[in-house]
Amino acid sequence: MSATAVPPLVTWTGRLFVIGSVLFMLGVPLSQVPALPPLVSALTFAVGAVFFTAAATCQLLLARRELPASARHLITFWRGRTSDWVSAAVQLAGTVMFNVNTIHAAVLIGADPTVLDRAVWRPDAVG
């Protein structure tokens, strides 16, 4: 690999973040179209969340490369040693929780579209 070549995992991390972000961006106007069922925007957000979580997973793998060789073993992998690793691990945990919330919302909306205001947009401690 030349000095200017970007490693494939870095490229895929960026692509996955972009796809997830674009889907989040599209979900908002889709939610405002009265002719579309709420499930359309809910699924758009849920799919975007999956892409975003895949990117966060790649980001954690990239941060692992920055750990000393002795810390790359599975047993010590979860002990963050760099700020890159800690921030990637925290972001991954947040994206997983966001996945749970968005997929749960899509299931609720799919089962009963009237639940939208009652359960989906209600703030809670989880997110």
DOKOL-629113 format. One record per atom (N, C-alpha, C): residue number from 1; atom name; x, y, z. Coordinates in nm, 3 decimals, m for minus. Layout:
KEMAR:lumvo:kolvex:xx:yy:zz
KEMAR:NUM:CA:X:Y:Z
...
***
This chain:
KEMAR:lumvo:kolvex:xx:yy:zz
KEMAR:1:N:0.084:m0.117:0.000
KEMAR:1:CA:0.000:0.000:0.000
KEMAR:1:C:0.089:0.124:0.000
KEMAR:2:N:0.059:0.220:m0.084
KEMAR:2:CA:0.139:0.341:m0.091
KEMAR:2:C:0.107:0.432:0.028
KEMAR:3:N:0.189:0.534:0.045
KEMAR:3:CA:0.172:0.626:0.159
KEMAR:3:C:0.042:0.704:0.150
KEMAR:4:N:m0.013:0.721:0.030
KEMAR:4:CA:m0.136:0.799:0.014
KEMAR:4:C:m0.261:0.712:0.008
KEMAR:5:N:m0.244:0.582:0.002
KEMAR:5:CA:m0.360:0.493:m0.007
KEMAR:5:C:m0.434:0.488:0.127
KEMAR:6:N:m0.566:0.487:0.118
KEMAR:6:CA:m0.650:0.480:0.237
KEMAR:6:C:m0.685:0.333:0.262
KEMAR:7:N:m0.665:0.284:0.383
KEMAR:7:CA:m0.700:0.144:0.411
KEMAR:7:C:m0.849:0.119:0.385
KEMAR:8:N:m0.883:0.001:0.333
KEMAR:8:CA:m1.024:m0.028:0.300
KEMAR:8:C:m1.119:m0.012:0.418
KEMAR:9:N:m1.078:m0.047:0.538
KEMAR:9:CA:m1.168:m0.034:0.653
KEMAR:9:C:m1.202:0.113:0.681
KEMAR:10:N:m1.107:0.201:0.658
KEMAR:10:CA:m1.133:0.345:0.675
KEMAR:10:C:m1.236:0.390:0.572
KEMAR:11:N:m1.219:0.345:0.448
KEMAR:11:CA:m1.312:0.381:0.341
KEMAR:11:C:m1.452:0.331:0.373
KEMAR:12:N:m1.464:0.206:0.415
KEMAR:12:CA:m1.595:0.149:0.447
KEMAR:12:C:m1.657:0.217:0.569
KEMAR:13:N:m1.577:0.255:0.665
KEMAR:13:CA:m1.629:0.327:0.781
KEMAR:13:C:m1.694:0.457:0.736
KEMAR:14:N:m1.624:0.531:0.654
KEMAR:14:CA:m1.680:0.656:0.602
KEMAR:14:C:m1.806:0.635:0.521
KEMAR:15:N:m1.805:0.536:0.433
KEMAR:15:CA:m1.923:0.509:0.351
KEMAR:15:C:m2.044:0.472:0.436
KEMAR:16:N:m2.023:0.387:0.535
KEMAR:16:CA:m2.134:0.345:0.621
KEMAR:16:C:m2.189:0.462:0.702
KEMAR:17:N:m2.102:0.549:0.753
KEMAR:17:CA:m2.149:0.668:0.824
KEMAR:17:C:m2.229:0.759:0.731
KEMAR:18:N:m2.183:0.776:0.608
KEMAR:18:CA:m2.254:0.861:0.512
KEMAR:18:C:m2.391:0.803:0.480
KEMAR:19:N:m2.398:0.673:0.452
KEMAR:19:CA:m2.527:0.610:0.419
KEMAR:19:C:m2.624:0.625:0.537
KEMAR:20:N:m2.577:0.595:0.657
KEMAR:20:CA:m2.663:0.610:0.775
KEMAR:20:C:m2.711:0.752:0.792
KEMAR:21:N:m2.621:0.849:0.776
KEMAR:21:CA:m2.658:0.990:0.792
KEMAR:21:C:m2.757:1.035:0.686
KEMAR:22:N:m2.738:0.991:0.563
KEMAR:22:CA:m2.831:1.027:0.455
KEMAR:22:C:m2.970:0.970:0.484
KEMAR:23:N:m2.975:0.847:0.533
KEMAR:23:CA:m3.104:0.788:0.567
KEMAR:23:C:m3.171:0.864:0.681
KEMAR:24:N:m3.094:0.908:0.781
KEMAR:24:CA:m3.151:0.990:0.888
KEMAR:24:C:m3.207:1.119:0.830
KEMAR:25:N:m3.130:1.179:0.739
KEMAR:25:CA:m3.173:1.304:0.677
KEMAR:25:C:m3.301:1.285:0.596
KEMAR:26:N:m3.313:1.173:0.526
KEMAR:26:CA:m3.433:1.146:0.446
KEMAR:26:C:m3.554:1.113:0.534
KEMAR:27:N:m3.530:1.055:0.650
KEMAR:27:CA:m3.641:1.016:0.737
KEMAR:27:C:m3.725:1.134:0.782
KEMAR:28:N:m3.663:1.249:0.801
KEMAR:28:CA:m3.736:1.367:0.849
KEMAR:28:C:m3.839:1.415:0.747
KEMAR:29:N:m3.800:1.446:0.621
KEMAR:29:CA:m3.903:1.489:0.527
KEMAR:29:C:m4.007:1.380:0.498
KEMAR:30:N:m3.964:1.254:0.499
KEMAR:30:CA:m4.061:1.146:0.478
KEMAR:30:C:m4.166:1.144:0.588
KEMAR:31:N:m4.127:1.180:0.708
KEMAR:31:CA:m4.223:1.180:0.819
KEMAR:31:C:m4.323:1.294:0.807
KEMAR:32:N:m4.294:1.393:0.723
KEMAR:32:CA:m4.382:1.508:0.707
KEMAR:32:C:m4.479:1.496:0.590
KEMAR:33:N:m4.469:1.390:0.512
KEMAR:33:CA:m4.557:1.371:0.397
KEMAR:33:C:m4.683:1.300:0.446
KEMAR:34:N:m4.798:1.371:0.444
KEMAR:34:CA:m4.920:1.312:0.498
KEMAR:34:C:m4.966:1.185:0.425
KEMAR:35:N:m4.933:1.174:0.297
KEMAR:35:CA:m4.979:1.058:0.219
KEMAR:35:C:m4.901:0.930:0.254
KEMAR:36:N:m4.785:0.945:0.314
KEMAR:36:CA:m4.704:0.827:0.348
KEMAR:36:C:m4.740:0.776:0.487
KEMAR:37:N:m4.749:0.646:0.501
KEMAR:37:CA:m4.771:0.592:0.636
KEMAR:37:C:m4.648:0.617:0.724
KEMAR:38:N:m4.668:0.637:0.854
KEMAR:38:CA:m4.555:0.663:0.944
KEMAR:38:C:m4.449:0.553:0.942
KEMAR:39:N:m4.488:0.433:0.903
KEMAR:39:CA:m4.393:0.322:0.900
KEMAR:39:C:m4.279:0.347:0.801
KEMAR:40:N:m4.306:0.422:0.694
KEMAR:40:CA:m4.202:0.449:0.593
KEMAR:40:C:m4.085:0.525:0.656
KEMAR:41:N:m4.116:0.633:0.727
KEMAR:41:CA:m4.006:0.709:0.790
KEMAR:41:C:m3.943:0.630:0.904
KEMAR:42:N:m4.024:0.554:0.978
KEMAR:42:CA:m3.970:0.474:1.088
KEMAR:42:C:m3.870:0.370:1.037
KEMAR:43:N:m3.903:0.305:0.926
KEMAR:43:CA:m3.810:0.207:0.868
KEMAR:43:C:m3.686:0.275:0.811
KEMAR:44:N:m3.703:0.395:0.756
KEMAR:44:CA:m3.588:0.470:0.705
KEMAR:44:C:m3.490:0.500:0.818
KEMAR:45:N:m3.544:0.545:0.932
KEMAR:45:CA:m3.458:0.571:1.048
KEMAR:45:C:m3.393:0.442:1.099
KEMAR:46:N:m3.470:0.333:1.103
KEMAR:46:CA:m3.417:0.206:1.155
KEMAR:46:C:m3.303:0.153:1.067
KEMAR:47:N:m3.321:0.160:0.935
KEMAR:47:CA:m3.216:0.113:0.844
KEMAR:47:C:m3.093:0.204:0.856
KEMAR:48:N:m3.117:0.335:0.867
KEMAR:48:CA:m3.006:0.428:0.887
KEMAR:48:C:m2.929:0.397:1.014
KEMAR:49:N:m3.001:0.360:1.119
KEMAR:49:CA:m2.936:0.325:1.246
KEMAR:49:C:m2.848:0.202:1.231
KEMAR:50:N:m2.892:0.105:1.153
KEMAR:50:CA:m2.812:m0.016:1.132
KEMAR:50:C:m2.682:0.019:1.059
KEMAR:51:N:m2.691:0.103:0.955
KEMAR:51:CA:m2.569:0.145:0.884
KEMAR:51:C:m2.476:0.222:0.977
KEMAR:52:N:m2.534:0.310:1.059
KEMAR:52:CA:m2.453:0.389:1.151
KEMAR:52:C:m2.383:0.299:1.253
KEMAR:53:N:m2.453:0.196:1.300
KEMAR:53:CA:m2.392:0.103:1.396
KEMAR:53:C:m2.283:0.020:1.330
KEMAR:54:N:m2.303:m0.018:1.205
KEMAR:54:CA:m2.198:m0.091:1.133
KEMAR:54:C:m2.073:m0.003:1.122
KEMAR:55:N:m2.092:0.126:1.095
KEMAR:55:CA:m1.979:0.218:1.087
KEMAR:55:C:m1.911:0.233:1.223
KEMAR:56:N:m1.990:0.241:1.328
KEMAR:56:CA:m1.932:0.253:1.463
KEMAR:56:C:m1.852:0.128:1.499
KEMAR:57:N:m1.897:0.012:1.452
KEMAR:57:CA:m1.822:m0.112:1.474
KEMAR:57:C:m1.688:m0.107:1.402
KEMAR:58:N:m1.690:m0.061:1.278
KEMAR:58:CA:m1.564:m0.044:1.203
KEMAR:58:C:m1.472:0.054:1.273
KEMAR:59:N:m1.531:0.160:1.328
KEMAR:59:CA:m1.452:0.261:1.399
KEMAR:59:C:m1.383:0.199:1.521
KEMAR:60:N:m1.453:0.113:1.593
KEMAR:60:CA:m1.391:0.046:1.708
KEMAR:60:C:m1.278:m0.046:1.662
KEMAR:61:N:m1.299:m0.115:1.551
KEMAR:61:CA:m1.193:m0.202:1.498
KEMAR:61:C:m1.071:m0.120:1.456
KEMAR:62:N:m1.096:m0.003:1.399
KEMAR:62:CA:m0.984:0.085:1.363
KEMAR:62:C:m0.910:0.134:1.487
KEMAR:63:N:m0.985:0.166:1.591
KEMAR:63:CA:m0.922:0.212:1.715
KEMAR:63:C:m0.841:0.100:1.780
KEMAR:64:N:m0.884:m0.024:1.759
KEMAR:64:CA:m0.810:m0.139:1.813
KEMAR:64:C:m0.669:m0.143:1.756
KEMAR:65:N:m0.657:m0.104:1.630
KEMAR:65:CA:m0.525:m0.104:1.566
KEMAR:65:C:m0.428:m0.010:1.637
KEMAR:66:N:m0.483:0.091:1.703
KEMAR:66:CA:m0.399:0.188:1.772
KEMAR:66:C:m0.352:0.138:1.908
KEMAR:67:N:m0.414:0.030:1.957
KEMAR:67:CA:m0.373:m0.024:2.087
KEMAR:67:C:m0.238:m0.092:2.075
KEMAR:68:N:m0.161:m0.096:2.182
KEMAR:68:CA:m0.037:m0.173:2.178
KEMAR:68:C:m0.067:m0.320:2.149
KEMAR:69:N:0.026:m0.389:2.088
KEMAR:69:CA:0.005:m0.530:2.051
KEMAR:69:C:m0.038:m0.614:2.170
KEMAR:70:N:0.012:m0.584:2.288
KEMAR:70:CA:m0.023:m0.663:2.406
KEMAR:70:C:m0.169:m0.644:2.447
KEMAR:71:N:m0.233:m0.537:2.403
KEMAR:71:CA:m0.371:m0.508:2.442
KEMAR:71:C:m0.472:m0.552:2.337
KEMAR:72:N:m0.427:m0.616:2.232
KEMAR:72:CA:m0.519:m0.656:2.125
KEMAR:72:C:m0.584:m0.792:2.149
KEMAR:73:N:m0.544:m0.861:2.254
KEMAR:73:CA:m0.605:m0.990:2.284
KEMAR:73:C:m0.748:m0.967:2.331
KEMAR:74:N:m0.834:m1.065:2.310
KEMAR:74:CA:m0.975:m1.053:2.345
KEMAR:74:C:m0.994:m1.020:2.492
KEMAR:75:N:m0.914:m1.079:2.578
KEMAR:75:CA:m0.930:m1.057:2.722
KEMAR:75:C:m0.904:m0.911:2.759
KEMAR:76:N:m0.803:m0.850:2.701
KEMAR:76:CA:m0.769:m0.712:2.735
KEMAR:76:C:m0.828:m0.611:2.637
KEMAR:77:N:m0.895:m0.659:2.532
KEMAR:77:CA:m0.948:m0.569:2.430
KEMAR:77:C:m1.048:m0.470:2.489
KEMAR:78:N:m1.125:m0.512:2.587
KEMAR:78:CA:m1.230:m0.426:2.642
KEMAR:78:C:m1.177:m0.327:2.744
KEMAR:79:N:m1.050:m0.329:2.772
KEMAR:79:CA:m0.990:m0.229:2.861
KEMAR:79:C:m0.934:m0.117:2.774
KEMAR:80:N:m1.007:m0.008:2.763
KEMAR:80:CA:m0.964:0.100:2.676
KEMAR:80:C:m0.833:0.162:2.721
KEMAR:81:N:m0.744:0.179:2.627
KEMAR:81:CA:m0.614:0.235:2.661
KEMAR:81:C:m0.587:0.367:2.589
KEMAR:82:N:m0.667:0.400:2.492
KEMAR:82:CA:m0.648:0.526:2.421
KEMAR:82:C:m0.782:0.599:2.415
KEMAR:83:N:m0.775:0.729:2.398
KEMAR:83:CA:m0.899:0.806:2.387
KEMAR:83:C:m0.975:0.768:2.260
KEMAR:84:N:m0.905:0.730:2.154
KEMAR:84:CA:m0.972:0.683:2.032
KEMAR:84:C:m1.056:0.560:2.061
KEMAR:85:N:m0.998:0.465:2.132
KEMAR:85:CA:m1.069:0.341:2.162
KEMAR:85:C:m1.188:0.367:2.253
KEMAR:86:N:m1.169:0.448:2.356
KEMAR:86:CA:m1.278:0.476:2.451
KEMAR:86:C:m1.392:0.547:2.380
KEMAR:87:N:m1.362:0.648:2.299
KEMAR:87:CA:m1.469:0.721:2.230
KEMAR:87:C:m1.540:0.631:2.129
KEMAR:88:N:m1.467:0.544:2.060
KEMAR:88:CA:m1.530:0.452:1.966
KEMAR:88:C:m1.619:0.351:2.039
KEMAR:89:N:m1.574:0.303:2.154
KEMAR:89:CA:m1.654:0.208:2.231
KEMAR:89:C:m1.782:0.273:2.284
KEMAR:90:N:m1.771:0.396:2.332
KEMAR:90:CA:m1.889:0.468:2.381
KEMAR:90:C:m1.986:0.496:2.266
KEMAR:91:N:m1.933:0.537:2.151
KEMAR:91:CA:m2.020:0.562:2.036
KEMAR:91:C:m2.089:0.434:1.992
KEMAR:92:N:m2.018:0.322:1.990
KEMAR:92:CA:m2.079:0.196:1.951
KEMAR:92:C:m2.192:0.159:2.047
KEMAR:93:N:m2.169:0.175:2.176
KEMAR:93:CA:m2.274:0.145:2.274
KEMAR:93:C:m2.397:0.233:2.249
KEMAR:94:N:m2.374:0.360:2.221
KEMAR:94:CA:m2.485:0.451:2.191
KEMAR:94:C:m2.559:0.414:2.064
KEMAR:95:N:m2.486:0.372:1.961
KEMAR:95:CA:m2.554:0.336:1.836
KEMAR:95:C:m2.633:0.207:1.852
KEMAR:96:N:m2.583:0.114:1.934
KEMAR:96:CA:m2.660:m0.009:1.959
KEMAR:96:C:m2.790:0.025:2.031
KEMAR:97:N:m2.785:0.113:2.131
KEMAR:97:CA:m2.907:0.153:2.202
KEMAR:97:C:m3.001:0.227:2.107
KEMAR:98:N:m2.945:0.309:2.019
KEMAR:98:CA:m3.028:0.379:1.921
KEMAR:98:C:m3.095:0.279:1.827
KEMAR:99:N:m3.022:0.173:1.788
KEMAR:99:CA:m3.082:0.067:1.706
KEMAR:99:C:m3.201:0.005:1.777
KEMAR:100:N:m3.182:m0.028:1.904
KEMAR:100:CA:m3.292:m0.088:1.981
KEMAR:100:C:m3.413:0.004:1.980
KEMAR:101:N:m3.390:0.133:2.004
KEMAR:101:CA:m3.501:0.229:2.007
KEMAR:101:C:m3.568:0.246:1.872
KEMAR:102:N:m3.491:0.260:1.765
KEMAR:102:CA:m3.553:0.284:1.634
KEMAR:102:C:m3.623:0.160:1.582
KEMAR:103:N:m3.567:0.044:1.604
KEMAR:103:CA:m3.634:m0.079:1.558
KEMAR:103:C:m3.759:m0.103:1.641
KEMAR:104:N:m3.753:m0.077:1.770
KEMAR:104:CA:m3.871:m0.088:1.856
KEMAR:104:C:m3.980:0.008:1.809
KEMAR:105:N:m3.941:0.131:1.775
KEMAR:105:CA:m4.038:0.229:1.725
KEMAR:105:C:m4.101:0.182:1.595
KEMAR:106:N:m4.020:0.128:1.504
KEMAR:106:CA:m4.074:0.079:1.377
KEMAR:106:C:m4.173:m0.034:1.399
KEMAR:107:N:m4.142:m0.123:1.492
KEMAR:107:CA:m4.234:m0.234:1.522
KEMAR:107:C:m4.363:m0.180:1.582
KEMAR:108:N:m4.352:m0.084:1.675
KEMAR:108:CA:m4.473:m0.025:1.735
KEMAR:108:C:m4.559:0.044:1.631
KEMAR:109:N:m4.494:0.123:1.544
KEMAR:109:CA:m4.569:0.196:1.442
KEMAR:109:C:m4.630:0.099:1.342
KEMAR:110:N:m4.558:m0.007:1.307
KEMAR:110:CA:m4.612:m0.106:1.214
KEMAR:110:C:m4.734:m0.175:1.271
KEMAR:111:N:m4.734:m0.200:1.402
KEMAR:111:CA:m4.847:m0.267:1.466
KEMAR:111:C:m4.965:m0.173:1.488
KEMAR:112:N:m4.935:m0.047:1.521
KEMAR:112:CA:m5.041:0.049:1.553
KEMAR:112:C:m4.992:0.190:1.524
KEMAR:113:N:m5.025:0.246:1.406
KEMAR:113:CA:m4.975:0.379:1.370
KEMAR:113:C:m5.015:0.490:1.467
KEMAR:114:N:m5.121:0.471:1.546
KEMAR:114:CA:m5.163:0.575:1.640
KEMAR:114:C:m5.069:0.586:1.760
KEMAR:115:N:m4.980:0.491:1.775
KEMAR:115:CA:m4.887:0.492:1.888
KEMAR:115:C:m4.776:0.596:1.871
KEMAR:116:N:m4.767:0.655:1.753
KEMAR:116:CA:m4.658:0.747:1.719
KEMAR:116:C:m4.636:0.854:1.825
KEMAR:117:N:m4.738:0.933:1.855
KEMAR:117:CA:m4.721:1.042:1.952
KEMAR:117:C:m4.714:0.992:2.096
KEMAR:118:N:m4.780:0.885:2.122
KEMAR:118:CA:m4.793:0.833:2.259
KEMAR:118:C:m4.664:0.766:2.308
KEMAR:119:N:m4.595:0.694:2.223
KEMAR:119:CA:m4.482:0.614:2.269
KEMAR:119:C:m4.350:0.645:2.200
KEMAR:120:N:m4.354:0.680:2.073
KEMAR:120:CA:m4.229:0.696:1.999
KEMAR:120:C:m4.161:0.828:2.031
KEMAR:121:N:m4.235:0.938:2.033
KEMAR:121:CA:m4.172:1.068:2.051
KEMAR:121:C:m4.171:1.114:2.196
KEMAR:122:N:m4.197:1.024:2.287
KEMAR:122:CA:m4.193:1.056:2.430
KEMAR:122:C:m4.049:1.041:2.478
KEMAR:123:N:m3.992:1.148:2.536
KEMAR:123:CA:m3.856:1.136:2.586
KEMAR:123:C:m3.850:1.040:2.705
KEMAR:124:N:m3.740:0.969:2.716
KEMAR:124:CA:m3.719:0.882:2.830
KEMAR:124:C:m3.570:0.877:2.864
KEMAR:125:N:m3.537:0.807:2.969
KEMAR:125:CA:m3.398:0.804:3.015
KEMAR:125:C:m3.306:0.728:2.920
KEMAR:126:N:m3.363:0.637:2.842
KEMAR:126:CA:m3.280:0.554:2.754
KEMAR:126:C:m3.244:0.628:2.627
KEMAR:127:N:m3.329:0.711:2.577
KEMAR:127:CA:m3.296:0.783:2.457
KEMAR:127:C:m3.408:0.787:2.363
***
